[in-house]
């Protein structure tokens, strides 16, 4: 997962999907702890167990370019506007082909990459 650190200074958001909330939290924490203090706010996890106010703040941070890597089990595949997404990374494939397709719809610009 260290390759995700390469996207901290990117111009766009990298969206990382996991199979569950625990994995999303684990990935986000690992990334955060791998970064210098001044860059740690560029990574966040997003799921229904965090408060609505914090989710809104995270979404706004992604739209403004302050959050560069966003880790989520499912909530961000549901049509939430988080700005321009450069790539989608899957850590563990989704449970169904339909969910996989839905996640891929977040990446609408041509020339962007999806990794597994």
Helices and strands as residue ranges (DSSP letters): G 2-7, E 13-18, H 21-33, G 37-42, E 43-45, H 52-63, E 69-72, G 75-77, E 85-91, H 97-104, E 113-115
